[in-house]
Amino acid sequence: MSQNSTSNRAMHEYLTALLEEEQPSKLDDLTRAPLERLLAKGPAVEPPPVVETPTVGTAPPVIKTPTVGTTPPVIKTPTVGTTPPVIKTPTVGTTPPVIKTPTVGTALPYEEALPYEEALPYGKAPPPPQQPNAMAEYQSEPFQALFFSVAGLNLAVPLKSLGGIHKWQTPKPLFGRPAWYLGMMPHLEEQLNVVDSARWVMPEKYTEKLAAGLNYQYLVMLGASNWGLACEQLINTDTLQPEEIKWRVASGKRPWLAGIVKDKMCALINVEALIALLEQGLDNSAKDNK
C-alpha cells in the first residue's frame, strides 16, 4: 500500500472522528428526557385581579333614606368640659368619592400587565431566540464550493460565503494575540486578520515539525469579514449535492464544522459560525467550545 493511500485513509478517519464527536448519544437523550418533561409542566401563572376604572360620568352610589317610623340614632351628650367632635358637613353640590371595587377574575389592562420575566417560574427570563441555521439552504439544494488544502487536510467553503482570495504576504504579528493569530496582512487600504489554519483547525495534530513544513501561499477570506484562513494550495471549485455530505445533526464543541464531504475526505466549513468564534478569540480546542 502506498504512503499516499495510507495518509488519505488516516485523514478520512480523523475527519470522521471529529464529526462523530458532535452526534448526541442515546444516554444523553435518556438523561435529558425526564428533565424536559418536568420543565414542560411548569406551574401555571394566573393573572392577578385588576381594579376596574369607573367610567366618567357614572352616577354616585345611592344613599338609602331611613323609613318613617324607624328609631332615630341616639345622640350622646358630651360631658361638661369636653370638646364635642366636629362633624364635617359636605358642601352642597359636591360629588361624593367613588369607591373602586375590583371585579373578581378580570385581567390587568395591557399597560399595567406584569413583565413576562416576572411571570415566569422562579423569576427566570425566557431563553434567547434560537439563531437560524446558516447552512440550511445548502442542505436542500446543490451549491458550489471552493476546495483548498492546509497541512494535508482538505477544506471546503461555499462560494456564496467566500469573501475573496489574496496572494500571500507575510503578516505583521501583534503582541498579546493567540498563537493561532499570525498577524495582519495589508491589502490596498485594509488590514486583514490572518489565521494559522493548521493550528486552529487541528490543534491536536499541530507540532513543531508540522509548523516547519507549512508553506502558505494564499489567504482565503471569510464572507464580508476581515478574517482570512491561511492556505497552502487552491485545489478547485466544484458543485456539491446535499446527499454527498454527512451533515452534523446537533450543536457541539465544533460549530464551525458543517459536515464532511464523503468522497473527497474534506471538511465543509460553516463560515458564519467560524467568524463568530474568531471574533470572540476562541480556538478549536474542546475547553473553549463546549
C-alpha positions in Angstrom: 0.0 0.0 0.0 1.4 3.4 -1.0 2.2 6.1 1.5 -0.3 8.4 -0.1 -3.1 5.9 0.3 -2.2 5.4 4.0 -2.2 9.2 4.5 -5.6 9.6 2.9 -7.1 6.9 4.9 -5.7 8.4 8.1 -7.1 11.8 7.3 -10.5 10.3 6.5 -10.6 8.5 9.8 -9.6 11.8 11.5 -12.4 13.8 9.9 -15.0 11.1 10.6 -13.9 11.0 14.3 -14.4 14.8 14.5 -17.9 14.7 13.2 -18.9 11.6 15.3 -18.0 13.5 18.4 -20.7 16.0 17.6 -23.5 13.5 17.5 -25.7 13.2 20.6 -25.6 9.8 22.4 -28.7 7.7 23.4 -27.6 8.2 27.1 -27.8 12.0 26.6 -31.3 11.7 25.2 -32.5 9.5 28.1 -30.9 11.9 30.6 -32.5 14.9 29.1 -36.0 13.5 28.5 -37.3 13.4 32.2 -35.9 16.9 32.8 -37.5 18.3 29.6 -40.9 16.7 30.6 -40.6 18.2 34.1 -39.8 21.7 32.7 -42.7 21.4 30.3 -45.1 21.0 33.3 -44.1 24.4 34.8 -46.5 25.9 37.3 -49.3 27.8 35.7 -49.4 31.5 36.4 -52.7 33.1 36.9 -53.1 36.8 36.2 -53.7 39.0 39.2 -57.1 40.7 39.5 -57.3 44.3 38.3 -59.2 47.2 39.7 -61.8 48.5 37.3 -61.6 52.2 36.4 -65.1 53.8 36.7 -66.4 55.4 33.5 -66.5 59.2 33.5 -70.0 60.4 34.2 -71.3 57.4 36.1 -73.7 58.2 39.0 -72.6 58.1 42.6 -73.8 55.3 44.9 -77.4 55.8 46.2 -77.8 56.7 49.9 -80.7 55.0 51.4 -83.1 57.2 53.4 -84.4 55.7 56.6 -88.1 54.7 56.6 -90.6 56.8 58.6 -91.2 55.2 62.0 -87.8 53.8 62.5 -85.9 54.6 65.7 -83.5 57.5 65.2 -79.9 57.0 66.3 -79.1 58.0 69.9 -77.0 61.1 70.1 -74.6 61.0 73.0 -74.4 64.2 75.1 -70.9 65.2 75.7 -69.7 65.6 79.3 -69.3 69.1 80.5 -65.9 70.4 79.7 -65.2 68.0 76.9 -64.9 69.2 73.3 -67.6 67.8 71.1 -66.5 66.1 67.9 -66.6 68.3 64.8 -69.0 66.9 62.2 -67.9 67.9 58.7 -70.9 68.9 56.6 -70.4 68.2 52.8 -70.7 71.3 50.6 -73.9 71.4 48.6 -73.4 70.2 45.0 -70.2 68.3 45.6 -69.9 64.7 44.3 -69.2 62.0 47.0 -66.0 60.0 46.4 -66.4 56.9 44.3 -65.1 53.6 45.9 -63.4 51.4 43.3 -64.4 47.8 43.7 -62.3 45.2 41.9 -64.2 42.6 39.9 -63.1 39.1 40.5 -61.4 37.3 37.6 -60.7 40.4 35.5 -57.3 40.9 33.9 -55.0 43.8 34.1 -55.1 46.3 31.3 -52.2 45.8 28.8 -50.2 48.8 30.1 -50.3 47.5 33.7 -49.6 43.9 33.0 -46.6 42.4 34.7 -43.4 42.0 32.6 -43.0 38.5 31.1 -39.9 37.8 33.1 -41.8 38.3 36.4 -44.5 35.9 35.3 -42.1 33.0 34.7 -41.4 30.4 37.4 -38.6 31.4 39.8 -38.3 34.8 38.1 -36.2 33.5 35.2 -36.1 35.3 31.9 -37.2 33.4 28.8 -34.3 31.8 26.8 -32.9 33.8 23.8 -34.4 33.0 20.4 -32.7 30.3 18.6 -30.4 31.5 15.8 -31.2 30.4 12.3 -29.1 27.6 10.8 -26.8 29.3 8.3 -26.2 26.0 6.4 -29.9 25.2 6.0 -30.1 26.4 2.4 -27.1 24.2 1.4 -28.9 21.1 2.8 -31.8 21.3 0.4 -30.2 22.2 -3.0 -26.9 21.9 -4.9 -24.2 24.5 -4.3 -20.7 25.4 -5.4 -17.7 25.3 -3.1 -14.0 26.2 -3.2 -11.7 23.4 -2.1 -8.2 24.1 -0.6 -5.7 22.3 1.5 -3.8 23.0 4.7 -1.2 20.6 6.1 -2.7 17.7 4.1 -6.2 18.5 5.3 -8.8 19.4 2.6 -11.3 22.2 3.5 -14.3 23.5 1.6 -16.1 26.9 1.7 -19.4 27.6 -0.1 -18.7 30.1 -2.8 -21.6 32.2 -1.5 -19.7 32.6 1.8 -16.3 33.2 0.1 -15.1 36.8 0.6 -12.2 36.6 -1.8 -8.7 35.1 -2.3 -5.5 37.1 -1.9 -1.8 36.2 -2.6 0.2 35.6 0.5 2.2 38.4 2.1 4.0 37.9 5.4 1.6 39.2 8.1 2.7 41.6 10.8 2.4 40.0 14.2 0.6 41.8 17.0 1.5 41.4 20.7 -0.9 39.7 23.1 -2.8 37.8 20.5 -3.5 34.0 20.5 -0.9 31.7 19.0 -3.2 30.9 16.0 -3.3 34.6 15.1 -0.4 35.2 12.6 -1.0 38.9 12.4 -2.3 41.5 10.0 -1.7 41.4 6.2 -2.1 44.7 4.2 -4.4 44.7 1.2 -5.0 48.0 -0.5 -6.3 50.2 2.3 -7.4 47.3 4.5 -5.7 45.3 7.2 -6.7 41.6 7.1 -6.6 39.3 10.1 -4.6 36.1 9.3 -5.5 32.8 10.9 -2.9 30.0 11.1 -5.4 27.4 9.7 -3.4 24.3 10.6 -3.0 25.4 14.2 -6.7 26.5 14.5 -8.4 23.6 12.7 -6.5 20.7 14.1 -4.6 21.8 17.2 -4.2 18.2 18.5 -2.0 17.4 15.4 0.0 20.7 15.3 3.6 20.0 16.1 6.9 21.9 15.5 7.6 19.5 12.7 4.3 20.2 11.0 4.7 24.0 11.5 8.2 23.9 9.9 6.8 22.2 6.8 3.9 24.7 6.2 4.1 26.8 3.1 1.2 29.2 3.0 0.5 30.7 -0.5 -2.9 32.3 -0.3 -5.4 33.9 2.1 -9.0 32.7 1.8 -11.3 35.4 3.1 -14.4 34.5 5.1 -17.6 36.2 4.0 -17.8 40.0 4.4 -15.4 39.9 7.5 -11.8 40.9 7.5 -10.8 37.3 8.7 -8.9 35.0 6.4 -7.6 31.4 6.5 -4.0 30.8 5.5 -4.0 28.3 2.6 -1.2 26.2 1.1 -2.9 25.1 -2.1 -6.0 26.0 -4.0 -7.5 22.8 -5.4 -10.6 23.7 -7.4 -14.3 24.6 -7.3 -17.0 22.0 -7.7 -20.7 21.6 -7.3 -21.8 19.6 -4.3 -25.1 17.7 -3.8 -26.6 17.8 -0.3 -26.6 14.0 -0.2 -22.8 13.9 -0.8 -22.3 15.5 2.6 -22.6 13.9 6.1 -24.2 16.8 7.9 -23.8 17.5 11.6 -27.2 17.0 13.3 -26.6 18.6 16.7 -24.7 21.5 18.2 -21.4 20.6 19.8 -17.9 21.9 20.5 -17.0 22.4 16.8 -19.8 24.7 15.5 -17.5 25.6 12.5 -17.7 22.1 11.2 -20.9 21.9 9.0 -20.2 18.4 7.8 -17.9 16.0 5.9 -17.8 15.7 2.1 -17.8 11.9 1.9 -16.0 11.2 -1.3 -13.5 14.0 -1.1 -12.3 13.4 2.5 -13.0 17.1 3.1 -14.3 19.3 6.0 -17.1 21.7 5.0 -16.8 24.9 6.9 -19.8 26.8 8.4 -18.3 30.3 7.7 -20.8 32.3 9.9 -20.0 30.1 12.9 -16.3 30.3 12.3 -16.3 34.1 12.1 -18.2 34.2 15.4 -15.6 32.1 17.1 -12.7 34.1 15.7 -14.4 37.4 16.8 -14.5 36.0 20.3 -10.9 35.0 20.2 -11.7 31.3 20.6 -9.8 28.4 19.2 -10.8 24.9 18.2 -9.9 23.2 21.5 -12.6 21.3 23.5 -12.2 23.5 26.6 -13.2 26.7 24.7 -16.1 25.4 22.6 -18.2 23.2 24.8 
